[in-house]
Every structure is written in C-alpha cells, then in structure tokens.
Amino acid sequence: MADTKTLIKQAYSAFNKRDIDGALALMTEDVSWPKASEGGSVVGKEEIRAYWTRQWAEFDPRVEPLAVTEGDGGKVRVRVHQLVKSLQGDVLSDSEVLHVFTVKRGLIAAMDLGDEADATAGPSAAFAHHKDTVSHRKSVHPTRPTSPVNLQGSPGASPVVEIRSLAPDDDATAFRTLNEEWIRRYFTLEAKDRETLNDPVNSILVKGGHIFMAYAGAEAIGCVALIPMKDAVYELSKMAVSPDLRGRGIGRRLLQHAIAQARNMGAKSLFLGSNRRLKDAVHLYESVGFRRVKPESLPPMPYSRADVFMEMPLG
C-alpha cells in the first residue's frame, strides 16, 4: 500500500506542476483516462498529453489527494479536493470528488470518475456548467463554481460538497429556509431578517453582494452571504448549515470560500455580528482569522441579537 500511495501522490503532484512527462512516466502505455472537461475518455499516453494540453489552455485545475484506500483487483479509491479556476483566477469549482485508479505492475492503468455519470457522457459538471455560463450568460458574480457532488460514506461522514454562487434568477428558497431555521431556533426573526431573506436579490445581489450556496447532490445544505458596505468593506452574513449536517466542516468550507472570493474582489476587510449563544460559530470565525472588536468600530449592525462583533482585515 505504501508504494501505491506514493505512486498516486506522485501522479497528482506532477499534474499540479504541469509536468506531463513526469505524470505519464507513472502510467502504462495503454492507460485509460476520463476527459472530465470534454466528456468521454482517451487511451494512451499521447492522447492524455493532448487532452491535458487542451484542458490547461482553458482551465487551471488543481487536485490534492485527501484519502487513499486500496481495494481488490488493483483498484484504488482516492478522495480528492478539486479546485478549478479560470485562467483569470476566478474559482469555477471547489469540491471534493472521488477518483478510482486501476494499478497494474506498479503503474497506473486507468482512472475513472467515481460515483459520477458515465465517463462516456458529456463533460463533468465542474467544467460543463462553466462552459454553459460563458456561452449563455454574463454575470456580475465573480464565480459560478460547480462540481460533481455525491453523498458517500457512513452516516457520520461528511458529504461531498459543491459551493456555487447564487445568481439573480436562481431559486433562493433554500437561502431563506436555512437561515430561518437557526434564527427561529435561537432568536426571533427581525425586520432586517425578513427584508433580506424574502428578497435576497434586491437586498444583496443587486447591490453588488454575493450569496454562496453549498450543495450535496441536488440538496442545498448551507449558505453564506457577502453584503457590500463602503470602501470595499463587506459584511459576512446569513451563514447557515442544515441542522443534521452541522459539525462536518461544511460551515468552514463555506466560510473559507467566502473569504477567498472577498480577496479576489479586492475587499479590504470583512465584519460580522454574532451572539455569545452561538459558541461554535464564534469559535469557527476566530479559527479563520476574525477578531473581536468594539461595535462602534464597525458599520451599524441592524440586529438586536448581535452581542459579538468581529472583523477580519484582508489587506
């Protein structure tokens, strides 16, 4: 297993370094490989070389192995963190996906996209959705990330999650219901809550803000918003995760994604208001770099429940 694990990690490392020769040296001559950004598959090293060259001319994909599990028949399942950016640096997909390798005589003989659509079908969603967006819509949003997502593992395991931006014509029902759940559970819906949740398009998106939704399969399981203030300052607001999926790192993924997008937009700082009752949330904010500040140092907070005020400089 140690040699197999090393082989797999070397392959991912070579791919991320754009070292085609180094990656191909780890494969058999008749290796089979899926064309995630185009659909179908290719056979042979030179076909892979040509495919990767085309892919890298259009996208900037990075894949980092998170867990490697060896099975029967030379099959190796690898859970990976897949980050796909445009050549301009915008995040198109940020997710965890499954790759299944076949290893023969110490070399990679095949790779398949685990738990995805048939490899003979069209492009993986991580790439196909981006192509559709470019072809049919120009958006004011900095990203429209999407990727193949499937629930997998034991009941206590984390689902594979995709995070994508909510567009003005997308269904925003989940954004409202996810937030209403935690607010009603601990507090009372306030006037500003109703204004924002009943019309997030005009309350957030039209003003230049952004809403990021987390999905497991077709189900929306989390959300967070960036609301613009003055001088490139944004409020991080309306962060929520489905009750039965809390504690599995989804909130952290959403938070890190929002921070990364804020940096890409040139934001100078983020701020938020929380409450001492939400100890897990406050600890999460602190763990990624938010620090407590006096409320008078921030823009006015419209929620009476806010008694913890935090800021994160991004400059």
C-alpha positions as CSV (number, residue, x, y, z in Angstrom):
1,M,0.0,0.0,0.0
2,A,2.9,2.4,0.8
3,D,4.2,2.1,-2.8
4,T,0.7,2.5,-4.3
5,K,0.0,5.5,-2.1
6,T,3.3,7.1,-3.2
7,L,2.6,6.4,-6.8
8,I,-0.8,8.1,-6.6
9,K,0.6,11.2,-4.8
10,Q,3.4,11.5,-7.3
11,A,0.9,11.5,-10.1
12,Y,-1.2,14.3,-8.6
13,S,1.9,16.3,-7.8
14,A,3.1,16.0,-11.4
15,F,-0.3,17.1,-12.7
16,N,-0.4,20.1,-10.4
17,K,3.1,21.1,-11.5
18,R,2.0,20.7,-15.2
19,D,4.8,18.1,-15.5
20,I,3.2,15.9,-18.2
21,D,6.3,13.7,-18.8
22,G,6.6,13.1,-15.1
23,A,3.0,12.1,-14.8
24,L,3.0,9.9,-17.9
25,A,6.0,8.0,-16.6
26,L,3.8,6.6,-13.9
27,M,1.3,5.1,-16.3
28,T,1.1,2.1,-18.6
29,E,1.3,2.6,-22.4
30,D,-2.4,1.8,-22.9
31,V,-3.6,3.8,-19.9
32,S,-7.3,4.9,-20.0
33,W,-8.2,8.3,-18.7
34,P,-11.5,10.3,-18.5
35,K,-11.9,13.6,-20.2
36,A,-13.6,15.4,-17.4
37,S,-13.7,18.8,-19.2
38,E,-14.8,17.4,-22.6
39,G,-16.7,14.2,-22.0
40,G,-15.7,10.6,-22.9
41,S,-12.3,9.2,-22.4
42,V,-8.9,8.7,-24.0
43,V,-6.5,5.7,-24.3
44,G,-2.7,6.1,-24.4
45,K,-0.1,8.5,-23.1
46,E,-0.1,10.8,-26.1
47,E,-3.9,11.1,-26.1
48,I,-3.6,12.1,-22.4
49,R,-0.9,14.6,-23.3
50,A,-3.1,16.2,-25.9
51,Y,-6.1,16.3,-23.7
52,W,-4.3,17.9,-20.7
53,T,-2.7,20.5,-23.0
54,R,-6.2,21.5,-24.2
55,Q,-7.6,21.5,-20.7
56,W,-4.8,23.6,-19.3
57,A,-5.3,26.1,-22.1
58,E,-8.8,26.7,-20.9
59,F,-8.8,26.0,-17.1
60,D,-6.4,25.9,-14.2
61,P,-7.3,22.7,-12.3
62,R,-5.6,21.6,-9.1
63,V,-6.3,18.3,-7.3
64,E,-5.0,17.3,-3.9
65,P,-5.5,13.7,-2.5
66,L,-7.1,13.6,0.9
67,A,-7.6,9.9,1.5
68,V,-6.3,6.8,-0.4
69,T,-8.0,3.4,0.0
70,E,-6.8,0.3,-1.7
71,G,-9.3,-2.3,-2.7
72,D,-9.4,-5.6,-4.6
73,G,-8.2,-6.1,-8.2
74,G,-5.7,-3.3,-8.1
75,K,-8.5,-0.7,-7.5
76,V,-7.5,2.4,-5.5
77,R,-10.1,4.9,-4.4
78,V,-8.9,8.4,-3.8
79,R,-10.9,11.2,-2.3
80,V,-9.6,14.5,-3.6
81,H,-10.0,18.2,-3.1
82,Q,-10.6,19.5,-6.6
83,L,-10.2,23.3,-7.3
84,V,-10.8,24.5,-10.8
85,K,-10.1,28.1,-11.6
86,S,-10.4,30.1,-14.8
87,L,-7.2,31.4,-16.4
88,Q,-8.1,34.8,-14.8
89,G,-8.1,33.2,-11.3
90,D,-11.8,33.0,-10.7
91,V,-12.9,29.9,-8.8
92,L,-15.2,27.8,-11.0
93,S,-15.4,24.7,-8.8
94,D,-14.3,24.0,-5.2
95,S,-15.3,20.5,-4.1
96,E,-14.4,17.0,-3.0
97,V,-14.7,14.3,-5.6
98,L,-13.8,10.6,-5.9
99,H,-11.2,9.2,-8.3
100,V,-10.8,5.4,-8.8
101,F,-7.5,4.2,-10.2
102,T,-6.5,0.8,-11.5
103,V,-2.9,-0.1,-10.8
104,K,-1.1,-2.9,-12.6
105,R,2.6,-3.9,-12.0
106,G,3.2,-0.6,-10.1
107,L,1.8,1.7,-12.8
108,I,-1.5,3.5,-13.3
109,A,-3.5,1.6,-15.9
110,A,-6.7,3.5,-15.7
111,M,-8.5,6.3,-13.9
112,D,-12.3,6.7,-13.6
113,L,-14.5,9.3,-12.0
114,G,-16.1,7.6,-9.1
115,D,-19.8,8.0,-8.3
116,E,-20.2,10.2,-11.3
117,A,-22.1,10.0,-14.6
118,D,-20.9,7.5,-17.2
119,A,-17.5,8.6,-18.4
120,T,-18.7,8.2,-22.0
121,A,-21.2,11.0,-21.4
122,G,-20.6,14.8,-21.5
123,P,-18.2,16.9,-19.5
124,S,-18.0,16.7,-15.7
125,A,-20.3,19.3,-14.1
126,A,-17.3,21.2,-12.8
127,F,-16.4,22.1,-16.4
128,A,-19.7,21.8,-18.2
129,H,-21.6,24.4,-16.1
130,H,-18.8,26.9,-16.6
131,K,-19.0,26.5,-20.4
132,D,-22.7,26.9,-20.3
133,T,-22.4,30.0,-18.2
134,V,-19.8,31.6,-20.5
135,S,-21.9,30.7,-23.6
136,H,-25.3,31.8,-22.4
137,R,-24.8,34.4,-19.7
138,K,-22.6,37.2,-18.5
139,S,-22.9,37.5,-14.7
140,V,-21.9,40.2,-12.3
141,H,-20.8,37.5,-9.9
142,P,-17.1,36.8,-9.6
143,T,-17.6,33.0,-9.8
144,R,-20.2,30.4,-10.6
145,P,-18.5,27.3,-9.1
146,T,-19.9,23.9,-9.5
147,S,-18.7,20.3,-9.4
148,P,-19.9,16.8,-9.2
149,V,-21.4,16.1,-5.8
150,N,-22.5,12.9,-4.3
151,L,-23.2,11.7,-0.7
152,Q,-20.9,8.9,0.2
153,G,-19.6,7.1,3.3
154,S,-21.1,6.3,6.6
155,P,-24.0,8.3,8.2
156,G,-21.5,10.3,10.2
157,A,-19.2,11.0,7.3
158,S,-19.0,14.4,5.6
159,P,-20.9,14.6,2.3
160,V,-19.1,15.7,-0.9
161,V,-20.0,19.3,-1.2
162,E,-20.1,21.8,-4.1
163,I,-20.2,25.5,-3.5
164,R,-21.6,27.8,-6.1
165,S,-22.8,31.4,-6.4
166,L,-26.5,32.2,-6.4
167,A,-27.5,34.1,-9.5
168,P,-30.4,36.6,-9.6
169,D,-32.6,34.1,-11.5
170,D,-31.8,31.1,-9.3
171,D,-34.3,29.8,-6.8
172,A,-33.4,31.4,-3.4
173,T,-35.9,29.4,-1.3
174,A,-33.2,27.4,0.4
175,F,-31.3,30.6,1.4
176,R,-34.4,31.7,3.2
177,T,-35.3,28.4,4.9
178,L,-31.8,27.6,6.0
179,N,-31.5,30.9,7.8
180,E,-35.0,31.0,9.2
181,E,-34.3,27.6,10.9
182,W,-31.4,28.8,13.0
183,I,-32.7,32.2,13.7
184,R,-36.1,30.9,14.9
185,R,-34.4,28.1,16.9
186,Y,-32.3,30.6,19.0
187,F,-33.8,34.0,18.5
188,T,-36.6,35.8,16.7
189,L,-36.8,36.9,13.1
190,E,-36.3,40.7,13.0
191,A,-37.4,43.2,10.3
192,K,-33.9,43.2,8.6
193,D,-34.0,39.4,8.5
194,R,-37.4,39.4,6.7
195,E,-36.2,42.1,4.3
196,T,-33.1,40.2,3.4
197,L,-34.5,36.6,3.3
198,N,-37.7,37.5,1.4
199,D,-35.9,39.4,-1.3
200,P,-32.1,38.5,-1.4
201,V,-31.8,39.6,-5.0
202,N,-32.6,43.2,-4.3
203,S,-31.2,43.1,-0.7
204,I,-27.9,41.6,-1.6
205,L,-27.2,40.7,-5.2
206,V,-28.4,43.9,-7.0
207,K,-26.3,45.9,-4.5
208,G,-23.1,44.1,-5.6
209,G,-23.2,41.4,-3.0
210,H,-22.8,37.7,-3.3
211,I,-24.5,34.6,-2.0
212,F,-22.7,31.3,-1.9
213,M,-24.7,28.1,-1.6
214,A,-23.4,24.6,-0.6
215,Y,-25.0,21.6,-2.2
216,A,-24.8,17.9,-1.6
217,G,-26.3,16.4,-4.7
218,A,-29.4,18.4,-5.5
219,E,-29.9,19.4,-1.9
220,A,-28.9,22.9,-0.7
221,I,-27.3,22.3,2.7
222,G,-25.6,25.6,3.5
223,C,-25.2,29.2,2.6
224,V,-23.4,32.4,3.4
225,A,-23.6,36.0,2.0
226,L,-21.2,38.9,1.4
227,I,-23.0,42.2,1.6
228,P,-21.1,45.3,0.4
229,M,-20.7,48.4,2.6
230,K,-18.5,51.4,1.8
231,D,-14.8,51.5,0.8
232,A,-14.5,47.8,-0.2
233,V,-15.8,46.6,3.2
234,Y,-18.2,43.6,3.2
235,E,-20.5,42.2,5.9
236,L,-20.3,38.4,6.2
237,S,-23.9,37.5,6.9
238,K,-26.6,34.9,6.8
239,M,-24.4,31.8,7.2
240,A,-26.3,28.6,7.8
241,V,-25.8,24.8,7.6
242,S,-28.6,22.2,7.6
243,P,-29.1,21.0,11.3
244,D,-28.3,17.3,10.5
245,L,-25.0,18.2,8.8
246,R,-23.5,20.6,11.3
247,G,-20.1,19.7,12.7
248,R,-18.8,18.1,9.5
249,G,-16.7,21.0,8.2
250,I,-19.3,22.4,5.8
251,G,-19.6,25.8,7.6
252,R,-15.8,26.1,7.5
253,R,-15.7,25.3,3.7
254,L,-18.4,28.0,3.1
255,L,-16.5,30.5,5.3
256,Q,-13.2,29.8,3.6
257,H,-14.8,30.1,0.2
258,A,-16.4,33.4,1.0
259,I,-13.1,34.8,2.3
260,A,-11.3,33.7,-0.8
261,Q,-13.9,35.3,-3.0
262,A,-13.7,38.5,-1.0
263,R,-10.0,38.6,-1.5
264,N,-10.5,38.1,-5.3
265,M,-12.9,41.0,-5.4
266,G,-10.3,43.3,-3.7
267,A,-12.2,43.6,-0.4
268,K,-10.3,45.4,2.3
269,S,-12.0,43.8,5.2
270,L,-14.9,41.7,6.4
271,F,-17.0,42.1,9.5
272,L,-19.9,40.3,11.2
273,G,-22.2,40.3,14.1
274,S,-22.9,37.1,16.1
275,N,-24.1,36.1,19.5
276,R,-22.5,34.6,22.6
277,R,-25.0,31.7,22.5
278,L,-23.6,30.6,19.1
279,K,-20.3,29.4,20.7
280,D,-19.4,27.0,17.8
281,A,-19.9,29.7,15.2
282,V,-17.9,32.3,17.1
283,H,-15.1,29.8,17.6
284,L,-15.2,29.0,13.8
285,Y,-14.9,32.7,12.9
286,E,-11.9,33.1,15.3
287,S,-10.2,30.0,13.8
288,V,-10.1,31.5,10.3
289,G,-8.8,34.9,11.4
290,F,-11.7,37.0,12.6
291,R,-11.1,39.0,15.8
292,R,-13.4,40.6,18.3
293,V,-13.8,44.4,18.1
294,K,-15.9,47.1,19.6
295,P,-19.2,47.6,17.8
296,E,-18.6,51.3,17.3
297,S,-15.6,50.4,15.1
298,L,-17.9,48.7,12.6
299,P,-20.8,49.8,10.3
300,P,-24.1,49.9,12.2
301,M,-25.5,46.4,12.9
302,P,-29.2,46.1,12.3
303,Y,-29.8,43.0,14.6
304,S,-30.7,43.4,18.3
305,R,-29.4,39.9,18.9
306,A,-25.8,40.8,18.0
307,D,-23.6,41.0,21.0
308,V,-20.3,39.7,19.5
309,F,-18.7,41.9,16.9
310,M,-15.8,40.7,14.7
311,E,-13.6,41.9,11.9
312,M,-11.1,40.4,9.5
313,P,-8.7,42.7,7.6
314,L,-7.8,41.4,4.1
315,G,-5.3,43.9,3.0
